[in-house]
Amino acid sequence: MTETVVTGAGLAGLTCAYLLAGQGRRVLVTGWRPGDPEPASGTSQAPGETSPPARWLVLNELTIDLLREVWDGGSGLFDGAWPIRCRHVRWGGSSTDQPLEQPSLAVDGARLAQRMGRRLAETHPDLVRLTAAGPAPSVAEWLIAAGHPSAGPAGGRPVHIGRRHMISAEVGLAAGESAATSHLVATGPAWIFLAPVGQRRALVQAMVPGPVADPVPLLRRLLVRTELGRRLVAPPDAAVVVPAAPRLRQPPCGPGWIAVGGYAARFDPLSGSGTAQAVRTAVLAAAAIDAIDRGADELEVRAHVTDRVLTAFTEHVRTCLGLYTSALAGGDPAGADPAGGGAGSARTSWGDGRAGLDPAAWQDEIDLTAAALRGFGMSAATSARFTLTGPLPGWRLVPHSR
Ligand SMILES: Cc1cc2nc3c(=O)[nH]c(=O)nc-3n(C[C@H](O)[C@H](O)[C@H](O)COP(=O)(O)OP(=O)(O)OC[C@H]3O[C@@H](n4cnc5c(N)ncnc54)[C@H](O)[C@@H]3O)c2cc1C
């Protein structure tokens, strides 16, 4: 059987490779990073395990369940992950007085990918090869474009919905701070998320409405505007910035290729469901290839994949519009609740008495989001051609009876 090439060894690419190998296919994964020897805080490290720098993800229960389901129980994948029990939200009208019960796990995404890669190679030693960079072989049966620059012949144009960027840093938690509660605060030019990733360590992320030249001083200034700064041992002294506006690849598939994960549709981290969405696209891609192999019409299957990705992305952009609008100072909270239910009193503060996100900074992002949504409305998805069934003996796309 000819090889399927997966260009990208993130969570989506590796999940797709695992499912494809489970179908008995030979799979080459490019972009695999062996990592460095430093363990990340808050996680345990098995003997012989190496790790690249931590890339923290907070995974909700739905995402964990999905990953376990796809990875045959996921035994060992989340060892050492840090449990978070509650979430405290200060977000315009959806603020909560008390932390809400919202169990999740703080997971080092880079460590998780390493474990997935190892599991993949161990489970399918005769079918799977993991390799560092390198161009995709031109005679692949299928190409799964999963984010690595060697995406080869995959086409599609990235459409960005906004310009926002996320600044991330790892910080020390002050003594007495809860290591089981995360905090989300909308505060003038940014929203800030603080999540424990260990007994005395935390991830701090600030979303700002544009590119950032000098992230550390900006993050420090943002933290002192809120009560979050007081929860830290010291201000951050290092930070990374990544683009974090929603982004859709149009189309997300073509002849012989399918995009997955953030390469197909990147979600705003505010949603907390980026990883779940990435895994769903991996499942969909593997099931699509399987369906075509079993005789389904390739054009119909590709149209179905395009519909599903566009529908999920449109829904996400609609949710973003509601959430950001509701966080604007004086915004209308109706229909939007990042607390995940149960709005409380509106007491979001910039630290100087004003509440919510600054409209002067954020209105442009919101307008871009609304305009994109109108555009997607015009290319509304058609009704589903297939039903996805699973998980065993493998996820399948079954045609609707006509
Ligand atoms: C800043 C950021 C924070 C996120 N936080 C969450 C979260 O808390 N929960 C959740 O379910 N999903 C989160 N996501 C989404 C999630 O990382 C991806 O959707 C998921 O890993 C898809 O994997 P992939 O294989 O498509 O891409 P990957 O190859 O895993 O990621 C593509 C690129 O995105 C960047 N990236 C991905 N994740 C992070 C991160 N945590 N920090 C910094 N850079 C990152 C890296 O540059 C990476 O090379 C986040 C995404 C970003 C960009």
Ligand as a Chemical Component Dictionary entry (heavy atoms), coordinates in Angstrom:
data_LIG
# 
_chem_comp.id                   LIG 
_chem_comp.type                 NON-POLYMER 
_chem_comp.pdbx_formal_charge   0 
_chem_comp.three_letter_code    LIG 
# 
loop_
_chem_comp_atom.comp_id 
_chem_comp_atom.atom_id 
_chem_comp_atom.alt_atom_id 
_chem_comp_atom.type_symbol 
_chem_comp_atom.charge 
_chem_comp_atom.model_Cartn_x 
_chem_comp_atom.model_Cartn_y 
_chem_comp_atom.model_Cartn_z 
_chem_comp_atom.pdbx_ordinal 
LIG C1  C1  C 0 -1.744 30.242 22.562 1  
LIG C2  C2  C 0 -2.677 29.075 22.422 2  
LIG C3  C3  C 0 -3.288 28.559 23.542 3  
LIG C4  C4  C 0 -4.165 27.481 23.446 4  
LIG N1  N1  N 0 -4.757 27.004 24.567 5  
LIG C5  C5  C 0 -5.617 25.984 24.468 6  
LIG C6  C6  C 0 -6.238 25.455 25.633 7  
LIG O1  O1  O 0 -6.004 25.918 26.757 8  
LIG N2  N2  N 0 -7.108 24.414 25.488 9  
LIG C7  C7  C 0 -7.387 23.869 24.262 10 
LIG O2  O2  O 0 -8.191 22.922 24.171 11 
LIG N3  N3  N 0 -6.792 24.338 23.146 12 
LIG C8  C8  C 0 -5.930 25.385 23.210 13 
LIG N4  N4  N 0 -5.324 25.867 22.099 14 
LIG C9  C9  C 0 -5.553 25.186 20.840 15 
LIG C10 C10 C 0 -4.594 23.997 20.713 16 
LIG O3  O3  O 0 -3.279 24.313 21.017 17 
LIG C11 C11 C 0 -4.568 23.474 19.297 18 
LIG O4  O4  O 0 -5.806 23.624 18.705 19 
LIG C12 C12 C 0 -4.261 22.050 19.281 20 
LIG O5  O5  O 0 -3.049 21.802 19.935 21 
LIG C13 C13 C 0 -4.225 21.641 17.838 22 
LIG O6  O6  O 0 -3.099 21.031 17.559 23 
LIG P1  P1  P 0 -2.500 21.030 16.118 24 
LIG O7  O7  O 0 -1.879 19.702 15.977 25 
LIG O8  O8  O 0 -3.447 21.483 15.080 26 
LIG O9  O9  O 0 -1.441 22.178 16.200 27 
LIG P2  P2  P 0 -0.115 22.191 17.018 28 
LIG O10 O10 O 0 1.011  21.724 16.138 29 
LIG O11 O11 O 0 -0.289 21.561 18.353 30 
LIG O12 O12 O 0 0.012  23.713 17.224 31 
LIG C14 C14 C 0 0.291  24.538 16.102 32 
LIG C15 C15 C 0 1.144  25.679 16.594 33 
LIG O13 O13 O 0 0.348  26.500 17.491 34 
LIG C16 C16 C 0 1.136  26.990 18.538 35 
LIG N5  N5  N 0 0.548  26.555 19.823 36 
LIG C17 C17 C 0 -0.350 25.557 19.992 37 
LIG N6  N6  N 0 -0.708 25.456 21.269 38 
LIG C18 C18 C 0 -0.024 26.385 21.937 39 
LIG C19 C19 C 0 0.028  26.776 23.304 40 
LIG N7  N7  N 0 -0.699 26.187 24.244 41 
LIG N8  N8  N 0 0.858  27.785 23.642 42 
LIG C20 C20 C 0 1.606  28.401 22.695 43 
LIG N9  N9  N 0 1.573  28.082 21.390 44 
LIG C21 C21 C 0 0.782  27.095 21.014 45 
LIG C22 C22 C 0 2.537  26.468 18.305 46 
LIG O14 O14 O 0 3.283  27.427 17.604 47 
LIG C23 C23 C 0 2.325  25.248 17.432 48 
LIG O15 O15 O 0 3.439  24.932 16.673 49 
LIG C24 C24 C 0 -4.442 26.939 22.177 50 
LIG C25 C25 C 0 -3.836 27.464 21.040 51 
LIG C26 C26 C 0 -2.953 28.515 21.152 52 
LIG C27 C27 C 0 -2.306 29.058 19.922 53 
# 
loop_
_chem_comp_bond.comp_id 
_chem_comp_bond.atom_id_1 
_chem_comp_bond.atom_id_2 
_chem_comp_bond.value_order 
_chem_comp_bond.pdbx_ordinal 
LIG C1  C2  SING 1  
LIG C2  C3  SING 2  
LIG C2  C26 DOUB 3  
LIG C3  C4  DOUB 4  
LIG C4  N1  SING 5  
LIG C4  C24 SING 6  
LIG N1  C5  DOUB 7  
LIG C5  C6  SING 8  
LIG C5  C8  SING 9  
LIG C6  O1  DOUB 10 
LIG C6  N2  SING 11 
LIG N2  C7  SING 12 
LIG C7  O2  DOUB 13 
LIG C7  N3  SING 14 
LIG N3  C8  DOUB 15 
LIG C8  N4  SING 16 
LIG N4  C9  SING 17 
LIG N4  C24 SING 18 
LIG C9  C10 SING 19 
LIG C10 O3  SING 20 
LIG C10 C11 SING 21 
LIG C11 O4  SING 22 
LIG C11 C12 SING 23 
LIG C12 O5  SING 24 
LIG C12 C13 SING 25 
LIG C13 O6  SING 26 
LIG O6  P1  SING 27 
LIG P1  O7  DOUB 28 
LIG P1  O8  SING 29 
LIG P1  O9  SING 30 
LIG O9  P2  SING 31 
LIG P2  O10 DOUB 32 
LIG P2  O11 SING 33 
LIG P2  O12 SING 34 
LIG O12 C14 SING 35 
LIG C14 C15 SING 36 
LIG C15 O13 SING 37 
LIG C15 C23 SING 38 
LIG O13 C16 SING 39 
LIG C16 N5  SING 40 
LIG C16 C22 SING 41 
LIG N5  C17 SING 42 
LIG N5  C21 SING 43 
LIG C17 N6  DOUB 44 
LIG N6  C18 SING 45 
LIG C18 C19 SING 46 
LIG C18 C21 DOUB 47 
LIG C19 N7  SING 48 
LIG C19 N8  DOUB 49 
LIG N8  C20 SING 50 
LIG C20 N9  DOUB 51 
LIG N9  C21 SING 52 
LIG C22 O14 SING 53 
LIG C22 C23 SING 54 
LIG C23 O15 SING 55 
LIG C24 C25 DOUB 56 
LIG C25 C26 SING 57 
LIG C26 C27 SING 58 
# 
